[in-house]
Amino acid sequence: GRPDLPFVYCDEVWSGIEYQVAGHLIYEGMVEEGLTIVKGLRARYDGERRNPWNEMECGSNYARSMASWTLLLALSGFTCDLTVGHIGFKPATPDLPFRCFWSTGTGWGFYEQTAERITLHCDYGKQTVRTLRVGRAQVHTVALNNAPIHAQFTHEGGDTLIALQTPLTLHAGDSLVATPES
C-alpha cells in the first residue's frame, strides 16, 4: 500500500516533534501521557543501538531535538519575567522532594522544594528577584542566606506569591529559602 512517490520524510521519526507534543501534554495536565512519549523516545537512544547524545532527525545533530528543553519548563512550571524581576515554579508532579535546574540570561542554579523548605539557589552569575511564585505551597517566611527578609505573601489556589519588600540580587552561592506552613 505504499505510494509510488511517498513524501520525502515519510519514514522519519522527528524526536523534536515528539518532545513538543510531550511538553504540551504535560502543560495540559496529562503528565503520565507526556512522560510515556518521552520514555519511548529515550528508549530509541539508549546508548546500545543509538547515540544517546545525538537524536537523529533530518541528519546528524539536528536542532529540532532541542525542544527537549520544553520538558524542563513544563515539569518545573518555570516562569520568568526579567523585566519585573519575577521567577516562578509550579512542579507538574506532586511528588516531593522536587529539584530542578533553572537558567535565565543572567544566571543559573537550582530550585528545590521539600516539605520543610523551598530553595532558590544561584550557582552562577546573578539573578534579581522581586517576586517569587512557589507552587503547591503556603509559605510564611523567607530568608536570604539564613537572614530573614521582609516580604508579603499572597496565597492563591495552593500557591504562594512572595513579593519582596525590596528587590534583591542573588549572586553565585546565594540561596533564597522560603518556609512552608506546617
VMD Tcl script that builds the backbone (N, CA, C; Angstrom):
set m [mol new atoms 546]
animate dup $m
set s [atomselect $m all]
$s set {name element resname resid chain x y z} {
  {N N GLY 1 A 0.778 -1.207 0.000}
  {CA C GLY 1 A 0.000 0.000 0.000}
  {C C GLY 1 A 0.817 1.266 0.000}
  {N N ARG 2 A 2.120 1.181 -0.184}
  {CA C ARG 2 A 2.950 2.390 -0.171}
  {C C ARG 2 A 2.820 3.116 -1.501}
  {N N PRO 3 A 2.649 4.430 -1.485}
  {CA C PRO 3 A 2.566 5.196 -2.741}
  {C C PRO 3 A 3.864 5.076 -3.547}
  {N N ASP 4 A 3.762 5.209 -4.867}
  {CA C ASP 4 A 4.947 5.159 -5.732}
  {C C ASP 4 A 5.909 6.296 -5.423}
  {N N LEU 5 A 5.367 7.462 -5.096}
  {CA C LEU 5 A 6.189 8.630 -4.761}
  {C C LEU 5 A 5.819 9.125 -3.358}
  {N N PRO 6 A 6.339 8.457 -2.318}
  {CA C PRO 6 A 5.978 8.868 -0.959}
  {C C PRO 6 A 6.618 10.211 -0.596}
  {N N PHE 7 A 6.050 10.849 0.397}
  {CA C PHE 7 A 6.605 12.097 0.928}
  {C C PHE 7 A 8.047 11.845 1.359}
  {N N VAL 8 A 8.919 12.769 1.069}
  {CA C VAL 8 A 10.354 12.575 1.258}
  {C C VAL 8 A 10.741 12.199 2.692}
  {N N TYR 9 A 9.995 12.657 3.698}
  {CA C TYR 9 A 10.351 12.354 5.090}
  {C C TYR 9 A 9.405 11.335 5.735}
  {N N CYS 10 A 8.684 10.569 4.948}
  {CA C CYS 10 A 7.641 9.696 5.478}
  {C C CYS 10 A 8.167 8.588 6.391}
  {N N ASP 11 A 9.419 8.214 6.273}
  {CA C ASP 11 A 9.963 7.130 7.097}
  {C C ASP 11 A 10.719 7.644 8.325}
  {N N GLU 12 A 10.716 8.943 8.553}
  {CA C GLU 12 A 11.471 9.506 9.672}
  {C C GLU 12 A 10.581 9.742 10.877}
  {N N VAL 13 A 11.172 9.556 12.049}
  {CA C VAL 13 A 10.529 9.927 13.302}
  {C C VAL 13 A 11.224 11.204 13.756}
  {N N TRP 14 A 10.468 12.227 14.021}
  {CA C TRP 14 A 11.044 13.507 14.409}
  {C C TRP 14 A 10.963 13.664 15.920}
  {N N SER 15 A 12.063 13.403 16.580}
  {CA C SER 15 A 12.073 13.460 18.042}
  {C C SER 15 A 11.739 14.856 18.559}
  {N N GLY 16 A 12.097 15.888 17.830}
  {CA C GLY 16 A 11.758 17.247 18.262}
  {C C GLY 16 A 10.264 17.468 18.353}
  {N N ILE 17 A 9.524 16.885 17.417}
  {CA C ILE 17 A 8.062 16.985 17.453}
  {C C ILE 17 A 7.522 16.160 18.616}
  {N N GLU 18 A 8.116 14.994 18.851}
  {CA C GLU 18 A 7.682 14.173 19.991}
  {C C GLU 18 A 7.885 14.922 21.305}
  {N N TYR 19 A 9.020 15.603 21.463}
  {CA C TYR 19 A 9.257 16.393 22.680}
  {C C TYR 19 A 8.229 17.516 22.808}
  {N N GLN 20 A 7.904 18.151 21.679}
  {CA C GLN 20 A 6.925 19.242 21.716}
  {C C GLN 20 A 5.567 18.718 22.167}
  {N N VAL 21 A 5.143 17.589 21.610}
  {CA C VAL 21 A 3.852 17.015 21.989}
  {C C VAL 21 A 3.872 16.593 23.457}
  {N N ALA 22 A 4.947 15.961 23.901}
  {CA C ALA 22 A 5.061 15.543 25.306}
  {C C ALA 22 A 4.982 16.752 26.235}
  {N N GLY 23 A 5.710 17.807 25.905}
  {CA C GLY 23 A 5.663 19.023 26.720}
  {C C GLY 23 A 4.274 19.622 26.762}
  {N N HIS 24 A 3.604 19.643 25.628}
  {CA C HIS 24 A 2.245 20.190 25.572}
  {C C HIS 24 A 1.300 19.364 26.440}
  {N N LEU 25 A 1.416 18.049 26.373}
  {CA C LEU 25 A 0.587 17.195 27.215}
  {C C LEU 25 A 0.818 17.497 28.697}
  {N N ILE 26 A 2.069 17.658 29.090}
  {CA C ILE 26 A 2.387 17.960 30.490}
  {C C ILE 26 A 1.784 19.297 30.894}
  {N N TYR 27 A 1.913 20.315 30.040}
  {CA C TYR 27 A 1.302 21.618 30.334}
  {C C TYR 27 A -0.219 21.504 30.496}
  {N N GLU 28 A -0.831 20.578 29.776}
  {CA C GLU 28 A -2.287 20.397 29.846}
  {C C GLU 28 A -2.706 19.481 30.993}
  {N N GLY 29 A -1.742 19.076 31.830}
  {CA C GLY 29 A -2.063 18.245 32.981}
  {C C GLY 29 A -2.002 16.754 32.725}
  {N N MET 30 A -1.636 16.343 31.518}
  {CA C MET 30 A -1.536 14.924 31.179}
  {C C MET 30 A -0.072 14.488 31.309}
  {N N VAL 31 A 0.424 14.537 32.547}
  {CA C VAL 31 A 1.833 14.281 32.830}
  {C C VAL 31 A 2.222 12.859 32.456}
  {N N GLU 32 A 1.418 11.887 32.862}
  {CA C GLU 32 A 1.739 10.487 32.577}
  {C C GLU 32 A 1.828 10.220 31.074}
  {N N GLU 33 A 0.884 10.771 30.312}
  {CA C GLU 33 A 0.894 10.577 28.863}
  {C C GLU 33 A 2.129 11.219 28.227}
  {N N GLY 34 A 2.487 12.423 28.673}
  {CA C GLY 34 A 3.677 13.093 28.156}
  {C C GLY 34 A 4.944 12.321 28.453}
  {N N LEU 35 A 5.054 11.822 29.676}
  {CA C LEU 35 A 6.247 11.067 30.055}
  {C C LEU 35 A 6.313 9.715 29.339}
  {N N THR 36 A 5.167 9.159 28.966}
  {CA C THR 36 A 5.153 7.916 28.188}
  {C C THR 36 A 5.786 8.141 26.817}
  {N N ILE 37 A 5.485 9.274 26.198}
  {CA C ILE 37 A 6.105 9.614 24.907}
  {C C ILE 37 A 7.614 9.748 25.074}
  {N N VAL 38 A 8.033 10.430 26.131}
  {CA C VAL 38 A 9.468 10.629 26.372}
  {C C VAL 38 A 10.154 9.291 26.625}
  {N N LYS 39 A 9.512 8.416 27.380}
  {CA C LYS 39 A 10.100 7.100 27.663}
  {C C LYS 39 A 10.345 6.337 26.363}
  {N N GLY 40 A 9.370 6.347 25.452}
  {CA C GLY 40 A 9.539 5.668 24.171}
  {C C GLY 40 A 10.640 6.292 23.340}
  {N N LEU 41 A 10.694 7.601 23.323}
  {CA C LEU 41 A 11.714 8.322 22.571}
  {C C LEU 41 A 13.111 8.000 23.112}
  {N N ARG 42 A 13.274 8.090 24.425}
  {CA C ARG 42 A 14.589 7.841 25.021}
  {C C ARG 42 A 15.011 6.377 24.878}
  {N N ALA 43 A 14.039 5.455 24.776}
  {CA C ALA 43 A 14.374 4.039 24.583}
  {C C ALA 43 A 15.062 3.826 23.236}
  {N N ARG 44 A 14.731 4.658 22.246}
  {CA C ARG 44 A 15.398 4.550 20.938}
  {C C ARG 44 A 16.848 5.013 21.004}
  {N N TYR 45 A 17.152 5.910 21.933}
  {CA C TYR 45 A 18.503 6.477 22.048}
  {C C TYR 45 A 19.105 6.082 23.389}
  {N N ASP 46 A 19.173 4.777 23.632}
  {CA C ASP 46 A 19.594 4.251 24.923}
  {C C ASP 46 A 21.105 4.037 25.039}
  {N N GLY 47 A 21.855 4.311 23.993}
  {CA C GLY 47 A 23.300 4.095 24.025}
  {C C GLY 47 A 23.702 2.718 23.534}
  {N N GLU 48 A 22.756 1.785 23.454}
  {CA C GLU 48 A 23.032 0.442 22.934}
  {C C GLU 48 A 22.916 0.428 21.419}
  {N N ARG 49 A 21.789 0.954 20.911}
  {CA C ARG 49 A 21.524 0.936 19.468}
  {C C ARG 49 A 21.857 2.270 18.817}
  {N N ARG 50 A 21.667 3.345 19.565}
  {CA C ARG 50 A 21.900 4.686 19.006}
  {C C ARG 50 A 22.577 5.567 20.040}
  {N N ASN 51 A 23.260 6.581 19.557}
  {CA C ASN 51 A 23.963 7.540 20.400}
  {C C ASN 51 A 22.960 8.308 21.271}
  {N N PRO 52 A 23.089 8.265 22.606}
  {CA C PRO 52 A 22.132 8.969 23.466}
  {C C PRO 52 A 22.267 10.488 23.403}
  {N N TRP 53 A 23.317 10.995 22.774}
  {CA C TRP 53 A 23.545 12.442 22.715}
  {C C TRP 53 A 23.297 13.025 21.329}
  {N N ASN 54 A 22.774 12.214 20.408}
  {CA C ASN 54 A 22.527 12.684 19.054}
  {C C ASN 54 A 21.250 12.045 18.529}
  {N N GLU 55 A 20.132 12.689 18.783}
  {CA C GLU 55 A 18.856 12.163 18.319}
  {C C GLU 55 A 18.705 12.510 16.837}
  {N N MET 56 A 18.957 11.529 15.998}
  {CA C MET 56 A 18.956 11.728 14.553}
  {C C MET 56 A 17.588 12.198 14.066}
  {N N GLU 57 A 17.602 13.298 13.338}
  {CA C GLU 57 A 16.385 13.842 12.754}
  {C C GLU 57 A 16.819 14.736 11.604}
  {N N CYS 58 A 16.432 14.412 10.408}
  {CA C CYS 58 A 16.863 15.190 9.236}
  {C C CYS 58 A 18.379 15.317 9.194}
  {N N GLY 59 A 19.073 14.301 9.682}
  {CA C GLY 59 A 20.524 14.323 9.696}
  {C C GLY 59 A 21.060 14.342 11.114}
  {N N SER 60 A 22.362 14.401 11.204}
  {CA C SER 60 A 23.055 14.353 12.484}
  {C C SER 60 A 23.004 15.696 13.209}
  {N N ASN 61 A 22.778 15.647 14.531}
  {CA C ASN 61 A 22.772 16.829 15.395}
  {C C ASN 61 A 21.807 17.913 14.911}
  {N N TYR 62 A 20.623 17.513 14.530}
  {CA C TYR 62 A 19.621 18.453 14.050}
  {C C TYR 62 A 19.032 19.213 15.235}
  {N N ALA 63 A 18.769 20.484 15.073}
  {CA C ALA 63 A 18.402 21.366 16.181}
  {C C ALA 63 A 17.008 21.143 16.752}
  {N N ARG 64 A 16.080 20.552 16.006}
  {CA C ARG 64 A 14.710 20.436 16.498}
  {C C ARG 64 A 14.627 19.648 17.805}
  {N N SER 65 A 15.565 18.739 18.044}
  {CA C SER 65 A 15.552 17.970 19.293}
  {C C SER 65 A 15.809 18.840 20.515}
  {N N MET 66 A 16.246 20.062 20.298}
  {CA C MET 66 A 16.402 20.987 21.429}
  {C C MET 66 A 15.048 21.284 22.072}
  {N N ALA 67 A 13.960 20.883 21.422}
  {CA C ALA 67 A 12.631 21.013 22.025}
  {C C ALA 67 A 12.543 20.216 23.322}
  {N N SER 68 A 13.510 19.349 23.571}
  {CA C SER 68 A 13.526 18.602 24.829}
  {C C SER 68 A 13.589 19.538 26.033}
  {N N TRP 69 A 14.119 20.745 25.858}
  {CA C TRP 69 A 14.155 21.727 26.957}
  {C C TRP 69 A 12.744 22.088 27.415}
  {N N THR 70 A 11.751 21.906 26.547}
  {CA C THR 70 A 10.365 22.157 26.932}
  {C C THR 70 A 9.977 21.306 28.133}
  {N N LEU 71 A 10.527 20.108 28.227}
  {CA C LEU 71 A 10.200 19.219 29.342}
  {C C LEU 71 A 10.613 19.824 30.674}
  {N N LEU 72 A 11.780 20.449 30.713}
  {CA C LEU 72 A 12.232 21.099 31.946}
  {C C LEU 72 A 11.250 22.188 32.361}
  {N N LEU 73 A 10.823 22.995 31.403}
  {CA C LEU 73 A 9.894 24.082 31.700}
  {C C LEU 73 A 8.526 23.538 32.100}
  {N N ALA 74 A 8.036 22.547 31.371}
  {CA C ALA 74 A 6.708 22.002 31.655}
  {C C ALA 74 A 6.670 21.279 32.998}
  {N N LEU 75 A 7.669 20.470 33.291}
  {CA C LEU 75 A 7.670 19.708 34.543}
  {C C LEU 75 A 7.928 20.582 35.764}
  {N N SER 76 A 8.727 21.634 35.613}
  {CA C SER 76 A 9.031 22.514 36.756}
  {C C SER 76 A 8.020 23.640 36.901}
  {N N GLY 77 A 7.273 23.917 35.830}
  {CA C GLY 77 A 6.354 25.057 35.869}
  {C C GLY 77 A 7.111 26.365 35.933}
  {N N PHE 78 A 8.340 26.386 35.412}
  {CA C PHE 78 A 9.203 27.570 35.482}
  {C C PHE 78 A 8.631 28.712 34.658}
  {N N THR 79 A 8.537 29.875 35.292}
  {CA C THR 79 A 8.175 31.112 34.601}
  {C C THR 79 A 9.178 32.175 35.004}
  {N N CYS 80 A 9.412 33.101 34.101}
  {CA C CYS 80 A 10.405 34.127 34.372}
  {C C CYS 80 A 10.074 35.380 33.571}
  {N N ASP 81 A 10.126 36.522 34.225}
  {CA C ASP 81 A 9.985 37.809 33.547}
  {C C ASP 81 A 11.043 38.729 34.138}
  {N N LEU 82 A 12.181 38.805 33.466}
  {CA C LEU 82 A 13.304 39.593 33.984}
  {C C LEU 82 A 13.003 41.089 34.002}
  {N N THR 83 A 12.040 41.552 33.206}
  {CA C THR 83 A 11.725 42.985 33.185}
  {C C THR 83 A 11.108 43.442 34.500}
  {N N VAL 84 A 10.494 42.522 35.236}
  {CA C VAL 84 A 9.897 42.878 36.530}
  {C C VAL 84 A 10.531 42.106 37.687}
  {N N GLY 85 A 11.522 41.274 37.403}
  {CA C GLY 85 A 12.212 40.528 38.449}
  {C C GLY 85 A 11.396 39.375 39.009}
  {N N HIS 86 A 10.632 38.705 38.146}
  {CA C HIS 86 A 9.783 37.598 38.613}
  {C C HIS 86 A 10.338 36.250 38.180}
  {N N ILE 87 A 10.312 35.303 39.123}
  {CA C ILE 87 A 10.624 33.904 38.848}
  {C C ILE 87 A 9.541 33.082 39.520}
  {N N GLY 88 A 9.118 32.008 38.861}
  {CA C GLY 88 A 8.093 31.160 39.447}
  {C C GLY 88 A 8.307 29.699 39.115}
  {N N PHE 89 A 7.806 28.852 40.001}
  {CA C PHE 89 A 7.867 27.403 39.813}
  {C C PHE 89 A 6.544 26.807 40.274}
  {N N LYS 90 A 6.062 25.833 39.531}
  {CA C LYS 90 A 4.885 25.064 39.924}
  {C C LYS 90 A 5.072 23.662 39.368}
  {N N PRO 91 A 5.731 22.789 40.153}
  {CA C PRO 91 A 6.001 21.440 39.667}
  {C C PRO 91 A 4.739 20.740 39.178}
  {N N ALA 92 A 4.859 20.048 38.045}
  {CA C ALA 92 A 3.727 19.354 37.442}
  {C C ALA 92 A 3.373 18.077 38.187}
  {N N THR 93 A 4.300 17.582 38.981}
  {CA C THR 93 A 4.041 16.380 39.767}
  {C C THR 93 A 3.976 16.760 41.241}
  {N N PRO 94 A 3.125 16.110 42.007}
  {CA C PRO 94 A 3.011 16.449 43.423}
  {C C PRO 94 A 4.114 15.833 44.276}
  {N N ASP 95 A 4.954 15.010 43.671}
  {CA C ASP 95 A 5.984 14.305 44.434}
  {C C ASP 95 A 6.998 15.263 45.044}
  {N N LEU 96 A 7.305 15.044 46.312}
  {CA C LEU 96 A 8.353 15.789 46.998}
  {C C LEU 96 A 9.376 14.775 47.487}
  {N N PRO 97 A 10.643 15.077 47.501}
  {CA C PRO 97 A 11.196 16.366 47.100}
  {C C PRO 97 A 11.200 16.533 45.582}
  {N N PHE 98 A 11.193 17.793 45.177}
  {CA C PHE 98 A 11.282 18.159 43.767}
  {C C PHE 98 A 12.514 19.037 43.622}
  {N N ARG 99 A 13.329 18.771 42.608}
  {CA C ARG 99 A 14.530 19.574 42.370}
  {C C ARG 99 A 14.729 19.708 40.868}
  {N N CYS 100 A 15.083 20.919 40.422}
  {CA C CYS 100 A 15.323 21.129 39.001}
  {C C CYS 100 A 16.336 22.253 38.796}
  {N N PHE 101 A 16.873 22.280 37.622}
  {CA C PHE 101 A 17.782 23.321 37.148}
  {C C PHE 101 A 16.949 24.499 36.647}
  {N N TRP 102 A 17.427 25.720 36.858}
  {CA C TRP 102 A 16.813 26.902 36.238}
  {C C TRP 102 A 17.913 27.722 35.590}
  {N N SER 103 A 17.528 28.485 34.587}
  {CA C SER 103 A 18.501 29.291 33.861}
  {C C SER 103 A 17.810 30.513 33.275}
  {N N THR 104 A 18.464 31.654 33.385}
  {CA C THR 104 A 17.990 32.878 32.742}
  {C C THR 104 A 19.172 33.491 31.996}
  {N N GLY 105 A 18.981 34.668 31.456}
  {CA C GLY 105 A 20.059 35.320 30.730}
  {C C GLY 105 A 21.156 35.862 31.627}
  {N N THR 106 A 20.941 35.860 32.941}
  {CA C THR 106 A 21.925 36.458 33.848}
  {C C THR 106 A 22.520 35.485 34.850}
  {N N GLY 107 A 21.905 34.315 35.008}
  {CA C GLY 107 A 22.419 33.358 35.982}
  {C C GLY 107 A 21.730 32.022 35.862}
  {N N TRP 108 A 22.211 31.056 36.650}
  {CA C TRP 108 A 21.587 29.748 36.704}
  {C C TRP 108 A 21.841 29.118 38.051}
  {N N GLY 109 A 21.019 28.119 38.354}
  {CA C GLY 109 A 21.146 27.432 39.637}
  {C C GLY 109 A 20.131 26.317 39.740}
  {N N PHE 110 A 19.668 26.069 40.976}
  {CA C PHE 110 A 18.664 25.024 41.160}
  {C C PHE 110 A 17.539 25.520 42.053}
  {N N TYR 111 A 16.398 24.889 41.862}
  {CA C TYR 111 A 15.212 25.112 42.688}
  {C C TYR 111 A 14.910 23.795 43.352}
  {N N GLU 112 A 14.645 23.831 44.652}
  {CA C GLU 112 A 14.331 22.606 45.376}
  {C C GLU 112 A 13.144 22.851 46.285}
  {N N GLN 113 A 12.210 21.906 46.278}
  {CA C GLN 113 A 11.017 22.026 47.108}
  {C C GLN 113 A 10.856 20.729 47.890}
  {N N THR 114 A 10.873 20.860 49.216}
  {CA C THR 114 A 10.624 19.733 50.109}
  {C C THR 114 A 9.476 20.133 51.030}
  {N N ALA 115 A 9.073 19.240 51.898}
  {CA C ALA 115 A 8.014 19.562 52.852}
  {C C ALA 115 A 8.485 20.615 53.854}
  {N N GLU 116 A 9.798 20.681 54.101}
  {CA C GLU 116 A 10.348 21.592 55.109}
  {C C GLU 116 A 10.760 22.953 54.584}
  {N N ARG 117 A 11.180 23.023 53.294}
  {CA C ARG 117 A 11.642 24.310 52.769}
  {C C ARG 117 A 11.639 24.327 51.253}
  {N N ILE 118 A 11.702 25.545 50.744}
  {CA C ILE 118 A 11.765 25.788 49.307}
  {C C ILE 118 A 12.987 26.655 49.070}
  {N N THR 119 A 13.867 26.217 48.185}
  {CA C THR 119 A 15.140 26.912 47.980}
  {C C THR 119 A 15.303 27.324 46.521}
  {N N LEU 120 A 15.646 28.592 46.318}
  {CA C LEU 120 A 16.078 29.085 45.014}
  {C C LEU 120 A 17.550 29.422 45.200}
  {N N HIS 121 A 18.415 28.630 44.584}
  {CA C HIS 121 A 19.863 28.785 44.771}
  {C C HIS 121 A 20.503 29.239 43.469}
  {N N CYS 122 A 21.401 30.194 43.557}
  {CA C CYS 122 A 22.148 30.680 42.396}
  {C C CYS 122 A 23.536 30.049 42.408}
  {N N ASP 123 A 23.867 29.323 41.355}
  {CA C ASP 123 A 25.184 28.694 41.237}
  {C C ASP 123 A 26.153 29.523 40.406}
  {N N TYR 124 A 25.619 30.337 39.480}
  {CA C TYR 124 A 26.485 31.095 38.586}
  {C C TYR 124 A 25.807 32.391 38.199}
  {N N GLY 125 A 26.592 33.436 38.049}
  {CA C GLY 125 A 26.057 34.721 37.611}
  {C C GLY 125 A 25.290 35.400 38.722}
  {N N LYS 126 A 24.204 36.068 38.337}
  {CA C LYS 126 A 23.368 36.747 39.321}
  {C C LYS 126 A 21.932 36.755 38.824}
  {N N GLN 127 A 21.017 36.893 39.762}
  {CA C GLN 127 A 19.605 36.903 39.422}
  {C C GLN 127 A 18.870 37.868 40.347}
  {N N THR 128 A 18.284 38.911 39.776}
  {CA C THR 128 A 17.494 39.848 40.560}
  {C C THR 128 A 16.083 39.291 40.712}
  {N N VAL 129 A 15.604 39.317 41.954}
  {CA C VAL 129 A 14.288 38.773 42.261}
  {C C VAL 129 A 13.482 39.840 43.005}
  {N N ARG 130 A 12.308 40.111 42.475}
  {CA C ARG 130 A 11.345 40.999 43.142}
  {C C ARG 130 A 10.169 40.178 43.650}
  {N N THR 131 A 9.753 39.192 42.822}
  {CA C THR 131 A 8.688 38.274 43.226}
  {C C THR 131 A 9.091 36.845 42.882}
  {N N LEU 132 A 8.631 35.933 43.740}
  {CA C LEU 132 A 8.886 34.505 43.545}
  {C C LEU 132 A 7.577 33.772 43.790}
  {N N ARG 133 A 7.129 33.016 42.796}
  {CA C ARG 133 A 5.930 32.198 42.962}
  {C C ARG 133 A 6.375 30.768 43.206}
  {N N VAL 134 A 5.839 30.179 44.270}
  {CA C VAL 134 A 6.120 28.779 44.576}
  {C C VAL 134 A 4.817 28.007 44.487}
  {N N GLY 135 A 4.834 26.948 43.734}
  {CA C GLY 135 A 3.636 26.152 43.512}
  {C C GLY 135 A 3.417 25.114 44.576}
  {N N ARG 136 A 2.153 24.882 44.866}
  {CA C ARG 136 A 1.744 23.832 45.786}
  {C C ARG 136 A 2.303 24.020 47.188}
  {N N ALA 137 A 2.429 25.261 47.621}
  {CA C ALA 137 A 2.955 25.514 48.965}
  {C C ALA 137 A 2.395 26.817 49.514}
  {N N GLN 138 A 2.068 26.809 50.793}
  {CA C GLN 138 A 1.660 28.011 51.507}
  {C C GLN 138 A 2.863 28.444 52.354}
  {N N VAL 139 A 3.475 29.536 51.975}
  {CA C VAL 139 A 4.711 29.993 52.596}
  {C C VAL 139 A 4.434 31.150 53.551}
  {N N HIS 140 A 5.207 31.221 54.658}
  {CA C HIS 140 A 5.000 32.306 55.615}
  {C C HIS 140 A 6.275 33.028 56.014}
  {N N THR 141 A 7.456 32.511 55.658}
  {CA C THR 141 A 8.706 33.219 55.936}
  {C C THR 141 A 9.651 33.044 54.757}
  {N N VAL 142 A 10.587 33.984 54.636}
  {CA C VAL 142 A 11.604 33.888 53.588}
  {C C VAL 142 A 12.896 34.492 54.127}
  {N N ALA 143 A 14.028 33.896 53.720}
  {CA C ALA 143 A 15.342 34.351 54.188}
  {C C ALA 143 A 16.343 34.279 53.048}
  {N N LEU 144 A 17.299 35.188 53.094}
  {CA C LEU 144 A 18.418 35.170 52.152}
  {C C LEU 144 A 19.654 34.765 52.925}
  {N N ASN 145 A 20.221 33.625 52.579}
  {CA C ASN 145 A 21.405 33.109 53.270}
  {C C ASN 145 A 21.206 33.089 54.788}
  {N N ASN 146 A 20.061 32.600 55.216}
  {CA C ASN 146 A 19.663 32.451 56.630}
  {C C ASN 146 A 19.319 33.755 57.336}
  {N N ALA 147 A 19.334 34.889 56.643}
  {CA C ALA 147 A 18.941 36.171 57.240}
  {C C ALA 147 A 17.508 36.485 56.808}
  {N N PRO 148 A 16.569 36.580 57.758}
  {CA C PRO 148 A 15.176 36.861 57.393}
  {C C PRO 148 A 15.047 38.164 56.606}
  {N N ILE 149 A 14.142 38.173 55.636}
  {CA C ILE 149 A 13.880 39.384 54.863}
  {C C ILE 149 A 12.379 39.649 54.863}
  {N N HIS 150 A 12.022 40.908 54.671}
  {CA C HIS 150 A 10.620 41.316 54.687}
  {C C HIS 150 A 9.983 41.037 53.329}
  {N N ALA 151 A 8.785 40.475 53.398}
  {CA C ALA 151 A 8.051 40.154 52.171}
  {C C ALA 151 A 6.563 40.085 52.482}
  {N N GLN 152 A 5.765 40.214 51.433}
  {CA C GLN 152 A 4.331 39.990 51.532}
  {C C GLN 152 A 4.033 38.646 50.879}
  {N N PHE 153 A 3.090 37.918 51.445}
  {CA C PHE 153 A 2.753 36.589 50.957}
  {C C PHE 153 A 1.291 36.582 50.525}
  {N N THR 154 A 1.060 36.250 49.262}
  {CA C THR 154 A -0.288 36.140 48.733}
  {C C THR 154 A -0.534 34.682 48.393}
  {N N HIS 155 A -1.530 34.083 49.058}
  {CA C HIS 155 A -1.852 32.674 48.847}
  {C C HIS 155 A -3.018 32.576 47.886}
  {N N GLU 156 A -2.836 31.743 46.853}
  {CA C GLU 156 A -3.870 31.615 45.832}
  {C C GLU 156 A -3.829 30.223 45.217}
  {N N GLY 157 A -4.912 29.487 45.349}
  {CA C GLY 157 A -5.012 28.172 44.728}
  {C C GLY 157 A -3.943 27.197 45.164}
  {N N GLY 158 A -3.496 27.259 46.399}
  {CA C GLY 158 A -2.449 26.365 46.883}
  {C C GLY 158 A -1.045 26.851 46.610}
  {N N ASP 159 A -0.908 27.940 45.869}
  {CA C ASP 159 A 0.406 28.525 45.562}
  {C C ASP 159 A 0.631 29.748 46.455}
  {N N THR 160 A 1.860 30.221 46.486}
  {CA C THR 160 A 2.182 31.450 47.193}
  {C C THR 160 A 3.000 32.359 46.284}
  {N N LEU 161 A 2.589 33.620 46.212}
  {CA C LEU 161 A 3.396 34.640 45.554}
  {C C LEU 161 A 4.104 35.411 46.651}
  {N N ILE 162 A 5.431 35.382 46.623}
  {CA C ILE 162 A 6.257 36.093 47.597}
  {C C ILE 162 A 6.710 37.388 46.945}
  {N N ALA 163 A 6.267 38.511 47.489}
  {CA C ALA 163 A 6.668 39.825 46.975}
  {C C ALA 163 A 7.654 40.422 47.974}
  {N N LEU 164 A 8.905 40.529 47.576}
  {CA C LEU 164 A 9.937 41.054 48.468}
  {C C LEU 164 A 9.751 42.562 48.647}
  {N N GLN 165 A 10.003 43.032 49.857}
  {CA C GLN 165 A 9.822 44.457 50.140}
  {C C GLN 165 A 10.735 45.298 49.243}
  {N N THR 166 A 11.957 44.834 49.053}
  {CA C THR 166 A 12.879 45.467 48.114}
  {C C THR 166 A 13.491 44.368 47.245}
  {N N PRO 167 A 13.668 44.620 45.957}
  {CA C PRO 167 A 14.267 43.592 45.090}
  {C C PRO 167 A 15.653 43.215 45.608}
  {N N LEU 168 A 16.023 41.983 45.429}
  {CA C LEU 168 A 17.364 41.570 45.826}
  {C C LEU 168 A 18.014 40.834 44.673}
  {N N THR 169 A 19.330 40.837 44.688}
  {CA C THR 169 A 20.085 40.160 43.643}
  {C C THR 169 A 20.827 38.989 44.258}
  {N N LEU 170 A 20.488 37.803 43.780}
  {CA C LEU 170 A 21.215 36.608 44.185}
  {C C LEU 170 A 22.494 36.539 43.368}
  {N N HIS 171 A 23.603 36.281 44.041}
  {CA C HIS 171 A 24.884 36.061 43.366}
  {C C HIS 171 A 25.270 34.600 43.559}
  {N N ALA 172 A 26.255 34.139 42.827}
  {CA C ALA 172 A 26.693 32.757 42.933}
  {C C ALA 172 A 26.933 32.392 44.393}
  {N N GLY 173 A 26.303 31.309 44.839}
  {CA C GLY 173 A 26.430 30.860 46.223}
  {C C GLY 173 A 25.276 31.286 47.120}
  {N N ASP 174 A 24.453 32.241 46.671}
  {CA C ASP 174 A 23.327 32.720 47.483}
  {C C ASP 174 A 22.128 31.797 47.368}
  {N N SER 175 A 21.368 31.720 48.464}
  {CA C SER 175 A 20.132 30.941 48.495}
  {C C SER 175 A 19.010 31.755 49.097}
  {N N LEU 176 A 17.894 31.770 48.418}
  {CA C LEU 176 A 16.664 32.355 48.931}
  {C C LEU 176 A 15.828 31.179 49.401}
  {N N VAL 177 A 15.502 31.148 50.704}
  {CA C VAL 177 A 14.817 29.996 51.281}
  {C C VAL 177 A 13.484 30.439 51.874}
  {N N ALA 178 A 12.413 29.778 51.446}
  {CA C ALA 178 A 11.078 30.026 51.964}
  {C C ALA 178 A 10.643 28.836 52.788}
  {N N THR 179 A 9.905 29.115 53.855}
  {CA C THR 179 A 9.447 28.049 54.727}
  {C C THR 179 A 7.941 27.876 54.604}
  {N N PRO 180 A 7.493 26.678 54.175}
  {CA C PRO 180 A 6.057 26.437 54.071}
  {C C PRO 180 A 5.407 26.320 55.451}
  {N N GLU 181 A 4.107 26.623 55.489}
  {CA C GLU 181 A 3.358 26.446 56.727}
  {C C GLU 181 A 3.218 24.955 56.989}
  {N N SER 182 A 3.215 24.599 58.242}
  {CA C SER 182 A 3.104 23.170 58.622}
  {C C SER 182 A 1.686 22.686 58.494}
}
mol reanalyze $m
mol bondsrecalc $m
mol representation Tube
mol addrep $m
